Structure formats: C-alpha cells, structure tokens
Amino acid sequence: MTKNMPHPGHEKHLCHLQYNGYMNQNFEDFKKLVINPQFICRKCGRAANQASSLCQPEKL
C-alpha cells in the first residue's frame, strides 16, 4: 500500500486519480474508466465501469 493511502488499491480509484490531476493530464484514459458506468461509489458518488475504480462500489 502506498504511504498515506486510506486503503489498499486507493491509488487506482477515481477520487485519488482526479485529486492528483490524472483526469486533466490523461483525459482519454480517464474517460475509459467511466464510460458505460456499472458501479457507483457510496463514499464520493463517482460512477465507473469497474468496481475496482471506486472506494465503496455498489452495482447500479
């Protein structure tokens, strides 16, 4: 786990990626994570097509 991460895998979650500027720097790659969302995060409300991209995923 990366230092100061709230849980394992957080460095790949949308909230962390957006906070660190990934969306602005890699917009096309970021869109691939959110197109046709199947899950919503119960913590931040973001939606993604894979549960592994969210902290607290719930199937839509």
HTML snippet that shows the backbone in 3Dmol.js (N, CA, C, O; Angstrom):
<script src="https://3Dmol.org/build/3Dmol-min.js"></script>
<div id="view" style="width:600px;height:400px;position:relative"></div>
<script>
const pdb = `
ATOM      1  N   MET A   1       0.851  -1.183   0.000  1.00  0.00           N
ATOM      2  CA  MET A   1       0.000   0.000   0.000  1.00  0.00           C
ATOM      3  C   MET A   1       0.891   1.238   0.000  1.00  0.00           C
ATOM      4  O   MET A   1       1.880   1.301   0.730  1.00  0.00           O
ATOM      5  N   THR A   2       0.534   2.216  -0.820  1.00  0.00           N
ATOM      6  CA  THR A   2       1.271   3.464  -0.898  1.00  0.00           C
ATOM      7  C   THR A   2       1.092   4.248   0.391  1.00  0.00           C
ATOM      8  O   THR A   2       0.030   4.212   1.013  1.00  0.00           O
ATOM      9  N   LYS A   3       2.143   4.957   0.783  1.00  0.00           N
ATOM     10  CA  LYS A   3       2.112   5.740   2.019  1.00  0.00           C
ATOM     11  C   LYS A   3       0.922   6.699   2.037  1.00  0.00           C
ATOM     12  O   LYS A   3       0.616   7.347   1.036  1.00  0.00           O
ATOM     13  N   ASN A   4       0.263   6.777   3.183  1.00  0.00           N
ATOM     14  CA  ASN A   4      -0.856   7.676   3.436  1.00  0.00           C
ATOM     15  C   ASN A   4      -2.124   7.368   2.638  1.00  0.00           C
ATOM     16  O   ASN A   4      -3.003   8.223   2.532  1.00  0.00           O
ATOM     17  N   MET A   5      -2.230   6.184   2.088  1.00  0.00           N
ATOM     18  CA  MET A   5      -3.457   5.799   1.396  1.00  0.00           C
ATOM     19  C   MET A   5      -4.436   5.246   2.427  1.00  0.00           C
ATOM     20  O   MET A   5      -4.024   4.531   3.341  1.00  0.00           O
ATOM     21  N   PRO A   6      -5.716   5.560   2.298  1.00  0.00           N
ATOM     22  CA  PRO A   6      -6.696   5.104   3.288  1.00  0.00           C
ATOM     23  C   PRO A   6      -6.964   3.602   3.251  1.00  0.00           C
ATOM     24  O   PRO A   6      -7.427   3.030   4.238  1.00  0.00           O
ATOM     25  N   HIS A   7      -6.674   2.953   2.106  1.00  0.00           N
ATOM     26  CA  HIS A   7      -6.877   1.510   1.988  1.00  0.00           C
ATOM     27  C   HIS A   7      -6.118   0.997   0.762  1.00  0.00           C
ATOM     28  O   HIS A   7      -5.776   1.779  -0.125  1.00  0.00           O
ATOM     29  N   PRO A   8      -5.854  -0.308   0.707  1.00  0.00           N
ATOM     30  CA  PRO A   8      -5.136  -0.874  -0.449  1.00  0.00           C
ATOM     31  C   PRO A   8      -5.883  -0.613  -1.757  1.00  0.00           C
ATOM     32  O   PRO A   8      -7.109  -0.715  -1.811  1.00  0.00           O
ATOM     33  N   GLY A   9      -5.148  -0.281  -2.788  1.00  0.00           N
ATOM     34  CA  GLY A   9      -5.728  -0.041  -4.102  1.00  0.00           C
ATOM     35  C   GLY A   9      -6.246   1.364  -4.323  1.00  0.00           C
ATOM     36  O   GLY A   9      -6.696   1.683  -5.423  1.00  0.00           O
ATOM     37  N   HIS A  10      -6.194   2.214  -3.307  1.00  0.00           N
ATOM     38  CA  HIS A  10      -6.757   3.564  -3.426  1.00  0.00           C
ATOM     39  C   HIS A  10      -6.076   4.381  -4.522  1.00  0.00           C
ATOM     40  O   HIS A  10      -6.703   5.261  -5.112  1.00  0.00           O
ATOM     41  N   GLU A  11      -4.822   4.107  -4.797  1.00  0.00           N
ATOM     42  CA  GLU A  11      -4.109   4.867  -5.821  1.00  0.00           C
ATOM     43  C   GLU A  11      -4.703   4.655  -7.216  1.00  0.00           C
ATOM     44  O   GLU A  11      -4.361   5.391  -8.142  1.00  0.00           O
ATOM     45  N   LYS A  12      -5.585   3.664  -7.385  1.00  0.00           N
ATOM     46  CA  LYS A  12      -6.238   3.403  -8.670  1.00  0.00           C
ATOM     47  C   LYS A  12      -7.705   3.846  -8.687  1.00  0.00           C
ATOM     48  O   LYS A  12      -8.398   3.648  -9.686  1.00  0.00           O
ATOM     49  N   HIS A  13      -8.173   4.432  -7.607  1.00  0.00           N
ATOM     50  CA  HIS A  13      -9.574   4.848  -7.517  1.00  0.00           C
ATOM     51  C   HIS A  13      -9.774   6.230  -8.128  1.00  0.00           C
ATOM     52  O   HIS A  13      -8.874   7.070  -8.102  1.00  0.00           O
ATOM     53  N   LEU A  14     -10.967   6.454  -8.677  1.00  0.00           N
ATOM     54  CA  LEU A  14     -11.253   7.713  -9.368  1.00  0.00           C
ATOM     55  C   LEU A  14     -11.049   8.936  -8.492  1.00  0.00           C
ATOM     56  O   LEU A  14     -10.550   9.957  -8.966  1.00  0.00           O
ATOM     57  N   CYS A  15     -11.424   8.854  -7.222  1.00  0.00           N
ATOM     58  CA  CYS A  15     -11.273  10.020  -6.345  1.00  0.00           C
ATOM     59  C   CYS A  15      -9.800  10.411  -6.221  1.00  0.00           C
ATOM     60  O   CYS A  15      -9.467  11.596  -6.251  1.00  0.00           O
ATOM     61  N   HIS A  16      -8.930   9.431  -6.084  1.00  0.00           N
ATOM     62  CA  HIS A  16      -7.499   9.707  -5.969  1.00  0.00           C
ATOM     63  C   HIS A  16      -6.937  10.200  -7.306  1.00  0.00           C
ATOM     64  O   HIS A  16      -6.151  11.147  -7.338  1.00  0.00           O
ATOM     65  N   LEU A  17      -7.336   9.563  -8.397  1.00  0.00           N
ATOM     66  CA  LEU A  17      -6.839   9.970  -9.712  1.00  0.00           C
ATOM     67  C   LEU A  17      -7.234  11.402 -10.037  1.00  0.00           C
ATOM     68  O   LEU A  17      -6.414  12.170 -10.542  1.00  0.00           O
ATOM     69  N   GLN A  18      -8.469  11.769  -9.757  1.00  0.00           N
ATOM     70  CA  GLN A  18      -8.912  13.133 -10.043  1.00  0.00           C
ATOM     71  C   GLN A  18      -8.211  14.133  -9.127  1.00  0.00           C
ATOM     72  O   GLN A  18      -7.792  15.198  -9.579  1.00  0.00           O
ATOM     73  N   TYR A  19      -8.082  13.801  -7.860  1.00  0.00           N
ATOM     74  CA  TYR A  19      -7.427  14.685  -6.891  1.00  0.00           C
ATOM     75  C   TYR A  19      -5.993  14.996  -7.317  1.00  0.00           C
ATOM     76  O   TYR A  19      -5.506  16.107  -7.106  1.00  0.00           O
ATOM     77  N   ASN A  20      -5.326  14.022  -7.911  1.00  0.00           N
ATOM     78  CA  ASN A  20      -3.931  14.191  -8.310  1.00  0.00           C
ATOM     79  C   ASN A  20      -3.755  14.668  -9.749  1.00  0.00           C
ATOM     80  O   ASN A  20      -2.640  14.644 -10.270  1.00  0.00           O
ATOM     81  N   GLY A  21      -4.829  15.098 -10.395  1.00  0.00           N
ATOM     82  CA  GLY A  21      -4.730  15.689 -11.721  1.00  0.00           C
ATOM     83  C   GLY A  21      -4.702  14.712 -12.879  1.00  0.00           C
ATOM     84  O   GLY A  21      -4.480  15.117 -14.019  1.00  0.00           O
ATOM     85  N   TYR A  22      -4.924  13.432 -12.611  1.00  0.00           N
ATOM     86  CA  TYR A  22      -4.882  12.435 -13.682  1.00  0.00           C
ATOM     87  C   TYR A  22      -5.910  12.743 -14.767  1.00  0.00           C
ATOM     88  O   TYR A  22      -5.618  12.609 -15.956  1.00  0.00           O
ATOM     89  N   MET A  23      -7.104  13.152 -14.365  1.00  0.00           N
ATOM     90  CA  MET A  23      -8.159  13.427 -15.339  1.00  0.00           C
ATOM     91  C   MET A  23      -7.729  14.520 -16.314  1.00  0.00           C
ATOM     92  O   MET A  23      -7.950  14.390 -17.518  1.00  0.00           O
ATOM     93  N   ASN A  24      -7.132  15.573 -15.825  1.00  0.00           N
ATOM     94  CA  ASN A  24      -6.706  16.678 -16.689  1.00  0.00           C
ATOM     95  C   ASN A  24      -5.531  16.296 -17.575  1.00  0.00           C
ATOM     96  O   ASN A  24      -5.426  16.769 -18.707  1.00  0.00           O
ATOM     97  N   GLN A  25      -4.655  15.452 -17.073  1.00  0.00           N
ATOM     98  CA  GLN A  25      -3.459  15.072 -17.821  1.00  0.00           C
ATOM     99  C   GLN A  25      -3.698  13.906 -18.772  1.00  0.00           C
ATOM    100  O   GLN A  25      -2.999  13.780 -19.777  1.00  0.00           O
ATOM    101  N   ASN A  26      -4.667  13.059 -18.475  1.00  0.00           N
ATOM    102  CA  ASN A  26      -4.924  11.843 -19.255  1.00  0.00           C
ATOM    103  C   ASN A  26      -6.424  11.681 -19.499  1.00  0.00           C
ATOM    104  O   ASN A  26      -7.001  10.643 -19.173  1.00  0.00           O
ATOM    105  N   PHE A  27      -7.039  12.687 -20.060  1.00  0.00           N
ATOM    106  CA  PHE A  27      -8.494  12.706 -20.176  1.00  0.00           C
ATOM    107  C   PHE A  27      -9.047  11.509 -20.951  1.00  0.00           C
ATOM    108  O   PHE A  27     -10.061  10.940 -20.547  1.00  0.00           O
ATOM    109  N   GLU A  28      -8.413  11.119 -22.040  1.00  0.00           N
ATOM    110  CA  GLU A  28      -8.908   9.981 -22.832  1.00  0.00           C
ATOM    111  C   GLU A  28      -8.856   8.688 -22.019  1.00  0.00           C
ATOM    112  O   GLU A  28      -9.786   7.884 -22.087  1.00  0.00           O
ATOM    113  N   ASP A  29      -7.800   8.477 -21.261  1.00  0.00           N
ATOM    114  CA  ASP A  29      -7.702   7.285 -20.408  1.00  0.00           C
ATOM    115  C   ASP A  29      -8.722   7.342 -19.278  1.00  0.00           C
ATOM    116  O   ASP A  29      -9.312   6.323 -18.920  1.00  0.00           O
ATOM    117  N   PHE A  30      -8.931   8.524 -18.718  1.00  0.00           N
ATOM    118  CA  PHE A  30      -9.906   8.683 -17.639  1.00  0.00           C
ATOM    119  C   PHE A  30     -11.311   8.352 -18.142  1.00  0.00           C
ATOM    120  O   PHE A  30     -12.088   7.709 -17.437  1.00  0.00           O
ATOM    121  N   LYS A  31     -11.635   8.791 -19.359  1.00  0.00           N
ATOM    122  CA  LYS A  31     -12.951   8.505 -19.935  1.00  0.00           C
ATOM    123  C   LYS A  31     -13.190   7.003 -20.053  1.00  0.00           C
ATOM    124  O   LYS A  31     -14.322   6.549 -19.885  1.00  0.00           O
ATOM    125  N   LYS A  32     -12.156   6.231 -20.337  1.00  0.00           N
ATOM    126  CA  LYS A  32     -12.290   4.774 -20.446  1.00  0.00           C
ATOM    127  C   LYS A  32     -12.723   4.153 -19.119  1.00  0.00           C
ATOM    128  O   LYS A  32     -13.357   3.097 -19.110  1.00  0.00           O
ATOM    129  N   LEU A  33     -12.393   4.788 -18.013  1.00  0.00           N
ATOM    130  CA  LEU A  33     -12.757   4.276 -16.691  1.00  0.00           C
ATOM    131  C   LEU A  33     -14.214   4.564 -16.333  1.00  0.00           C
ATOM    132  O   LEU A  33     -14.800   3.873 -15.500  1.00  0.00           O
ATOM    133  N   VAL A  34     -14.793   5.578 -16.961  1.00  0.00           N
ATOM    134  CA  VAL A  34     -16.141   5.995 -16.564  1.00  0.00           C
ATOM    135  C   VAL A  34     -17.218   5.770 -17.625  1.00  0.00           C
ATOM    136  O   VAL A  34     -18.406   5.912 -17.337  1.00  0.00           O
ATOM    137  N   ILE A  35     -16.817   5.423 -18.844  1.00  0.00           N
ATOM    138  CA  ILE A  35     -17.813   5.206 -19.894  1.00  0.00           C
ATOM    139  C   ILE A  35     -18.657   3.973 -19.568  1.00  0.00           C
ATOM    140  O   ILE A  35     -18.128   2.965 -19.100  1.00  0.00           O
ATOM    141  N   ASN A  36     -19.945   4.050 -19.810  1.00  0.00           N
ATOM    142  CA  ASN A  36     -20.881   2.956 -19.508  1.00  0.00           C
ATOM    143  C   ASN A  36     -20.758   2.491 -18.059  1.00  0.00           C
ATOM    144  O   ASN A  36     -20.451   1.324 -17.813  1.00  0.00           O
ATOM    145  N   PRO A  37     -20.988   3.367 -17.116  1.00  0.00           N
ATOM    146  CA  PRO A  37     -20.803   3.010 -15.702  1.00  0.00           C
ATOM    147  C   PRO A  37     -21.725   1.880 -15.252  1.00  0.00           C
ATOM    148  O   PRO A  37     -22.893   1.814 -15.636  1.00  0.00           O
ATOM    149  N   GLN A  38     -21.176   1.009 -14.441  1.00  0.00           N
ATOM    150  CA  GLN A  38     -21.910  -0.117 -13.867  1.00  0.00           C
ATOM    151  C   GLN A  38     -21.950  -0.041 -12.343  1.00  0.00           C
ATOM    152  O   GLN A  38     -22.719  -0.754 -11.699  1.00  0.00           O
ATOM    153  N   PHE A  39     -21.103   0.842 -11.765  1.00  0.00           N
ATOM    154  CA  PHE A  39     -20.974   0.946 -10.317  1.00  0.00           C
ATOM    155  C   PHE A  39     -20.962   2.406  -9.898  1.00  0.00           C
ATOM    156  O   PHE A  39     -20.533   3.279 -10.652  1.00  0.00           O
ATOM    157  N   ILE A  40     -21.437   2.658  -8.690  1.00  0.00           N
ATOM    158  CA  ILE A  40     -21.382   3.992  -8.095  1.00  0.00           C
ATOM    159  C   ILE A  40     -20.682   3.867  -6.744  1.00  0.00           C
ATOM    160  O   ILE A  40     -20.856   2.873  -6.039  1.00  0.00           O
ATOM    161  N   CYS A  41     -19.896   4.873  -6.390  1.00  0.00           N
ATOM    162  CA  CYS A  41     -19.196   4.864  -5.107  1.00  0.00           C
ATOM    163  C   CYS A  41     -20.119   5.430  -4.028  1.00  0.00           C
ATOM    164  O   CYS A  41     -20.641   6.537  -4.160  1.00  0.00           O
ATOM    165  N   ARG A  42     -20.308   4.668  -2.979  1.00  0.00           N
ATOM    166  CA  ARG A  42     -21.157   5.120  -1.870  1.00  0.00           C
ATOM    167  C   ARG A  42     -20.473   6.221  -1.059  1.00  0.00           C
ATOM    168  O   ARG A  42     -21.126   6.900  -0.266  1.00  0.00           O
ATOM    169  N   LYS A  43     -19.181   6.400  -1.248  1.00  0.00           N
ATOM    170  CA  LYS A  43     -18.446   7.413  -0.482  1.00  0.00           C
ATOM    171  C   LYS A  43     -18.450   8.780  -1.188  1.00  0.00           C
ATOM    172  O   LYS A  43     -18.741   9.801  -0.565  1.00  0.00           O
ATOM    173  N   CYS A  44     -18.126   8.793  -2.488  1.00  0.00           N
ATOM    174  CA  CYS A  44     -17.977  10.082  -3.178  1.00  0.00           C
ATOM    175  C   CYS A  44     -19.006  10.314  -4.281  1.00  0.00           C
ATOM    176  O   CYS A  44     -19.132  11.434  -4.775  1.00  0.00           O
ATOM    177  N   GLY A  45     -19.743   9.274  -4.675  1.00  0.00           N
ATOM    178  CA  GLY A  45     -20.766   9.428  -5.696  1.00  0.00           C
ATOM    179  C   GLY A  45     -20.274   9.312  -7.125  1.00  0.00           C
ATOM    180  O   GLY A  45     -21.070   9.441  -8.054  1.00  0.00           O
ATOM    181  N   ARG A  46     -18.994   9.072  -7.328  1.00  0.00           N
ATOM    182  CA  ARG A  46     -18.489   8.900  -8.688  1.00  0.00           C
ATOM    183  C   ARG A  46     -18.984   7.570  -9.253  1.00  0.00           C
ATOM    184  O   ARG A  46     -19.269   6.635  -8.505  1.00  0.00           O
ATOM    185  N   ALA A  47     -19.082   7.497 -10.577  1.00  0.00           N
ATOM    186  CA  ALA A  47     -19.524   6.273 -11.243  1.00  0.00           C
ATOM    187  C   ALA A  47     -18.411   5.759 -12.151  1.00  0.00           C
ATOM    188  O   ALA A  47     -17.665   6.542 -12.738  1.00  0.00           O
ATOM    189  N   ALA A  48     -18.308   4.437 -12.260  1.00  0.00           N
ATOM    190  CA  ALA A  48     -17.263   3.812 -13.067  1.00  0.00           C
ATOM    191  C   ALA A  48     -17.778   2.516 -13.669  1.00  0.00           C
ATOM    192  O   ALA A  48     -18.799   1.977 -13.242  1.00  0.00           O
ATOM    193  N   ASN A  49     -17.053   2.022 -14.671  1.00  0.00           N
ATOM    194  CA  ASN A  49     -17.463   0.776 -15.302  1.00  0.00           C
ATOM    195  C   ASN A  49     -16.885  -0.456 -14.607  1.00  0.00           C
ATOM    196  O   ASN A  49     -17.263  -1.580 -14.938  1.00  0.00           O
ATOM    197  N   GLN A  50     -15.976  -0.265 -13.650  1.00  0.00           N
ATOM    198  CA  GLN A  50     -15.405  -1.373 -12.884  1.00  0.00           C
ATOM    199  C   GLN A  50     -15.429  -1.025 -11.400  1.00  0.00           C
ATOM    200  O   GLN A  50     -15.125   0.103 -11.014  1.00  0.00           O
ATOM    201  N   ALA A  51     -15.784  -1.981 -10.588  1.00  0.00           N
ATOM    202  CA  ALA A  51     -15.819  -1.768  -9.140  1.00  0.00           C
ATOM    203  C   ALA A  51     -14.445  -1.403  -8.595  1.00  0.00           C
ATOM    204  O   ALA A  51     -14.340  -0.662  -7.617  1.00  0.00           O
ATOM    205  N   SER A  52     -13.398  -1.916  -9.218  1.00  0.00           N
ATOM    206  CA  SER A  52     -12.036  -1.674  -8.732  1.00  0.00           C
ATOM    207  C   SER A  52     -11.600  -0.219  -8.868  1.00  0.00           C
ATOM    208  O   SER A  52     -10.556   0.158  -8.337  1.00  0.00           O
ATOM    209  N   SER A  53     -12.372   0.601  -9.564  1.00  0.00           N
ATOM    210  CA  SER A  53     -12.046   2.023  -9.722  1.00  0.00           C
ATOM    211  C   SER A  53     -12.658   2.891  -8.631  1.00  0.00           C
ATOM    212  O   SER A  53     -12.497   4.112  -8.647  1.00  0.00           O
ATOM    213  N   LEU A  54     -13.363   2.270  -7.675  1.00  0.00           N
ATOM    214  CA  LEU A  54     -14.073   3.024  -6.643  1.00  0.00           C
ATOM    215  C   LEU A  54     -13.737   2.516  -5.245  1.00  0.00           C
ATOM    216  O   LEU A  54     -13.391   1.349  -5.064  1.00  0.00           O
ATOM    217  N   CYS A  55     -13.843   3.400  -4.262  1.00  0.00           N
ATOM    218  CA  CYS A  55     -13.554   3.042  -2.864  1.00  0.00           C
ATOM    219  C   CYS A  55     -14.634   2.138  -2.262  1.00  0.00           C
ATOM    220  O   CYS A  55     -14.329   1.125  -1.633  1.00  0.00           O
ATOM    221  N   GLN A  56     -15.888   2.517  -2.465  1.00  0.00           N
ATOM    222  CA  GLN A  56     -17.016   1.765  -1.899  1.00  0.00           C
ATOM    223  C   GLN A  56     -18.046   1.512  -2.998  1.00  0.00           C
ATOM    224  O   GLN A  56     -19.124   2.106  -2.994  1.00  0.00           O
ATOM    225  N   PRO A  57     -17.709   0.623  -3.945  1.00  0.00           N
ATOM    226  CA  PRO A  57     -18.590   0.410  -5.091  1.00  0.00           C
ATOM    227  C   PRO A  57     -19.882  -0.311  -4.749  1.00  0.00           C
ATOM    228  O   PRO A  57     -19.928  -1.184  -3.882  1.00  0.00           O
ATOM    229  N   GLU A  58     -20.925   0.085  -5.456  1.00  0.00           N
ATOM    230  CA  GLU A  58     -22.212  -0.606  -5.383  1.00  0.00           C
ATOM    231  C   GLU A  58     -22.746  -0.689  -6.807  1.00  0.00           C
ATOM    232  O   GLU A  58     -22.715   0.294  -7.547  1.00  0.00           O
ATOM    233  N   LYS A  59     -23.229  -1.848  -7.180  1.00  0.00           N
ATOM    234  CA  LYS A  59     -23.762  -2.064  -8.525  1.00  0.00           C
ATOM    235  C   LYS A  59     -24.938  -1.121  -8.772  1.00  0.00           C
ATOM    236  O   LYS A  59     -25.810  -0.971  -7.917  1.00  0.00           O
ATOM    237  N   LEU A  60     -24.956  -0.491  -9.938  1.00  0.00           N
ATOM    238  CA  LEU A  60     -26.076   0.382 -10.315  1.00  0.00           C
ATOM    239  C   LEU A  60     -27.293  -0.452 -10.678  1.00  0.00           C
ATOM    240  O   LEU A  60     -28.338   0.098 -11.023  1.00  0.00           O
TER     241      LEU A  60
END
`;
const viewer = $3Dmol.createViewer("view");
viewer.addModel(pdb, "pdb");
viewer.setStyle({}, {cartoon: {color: "spectrum"}});
viewer.zoomTo();
viewer.render();
</script>
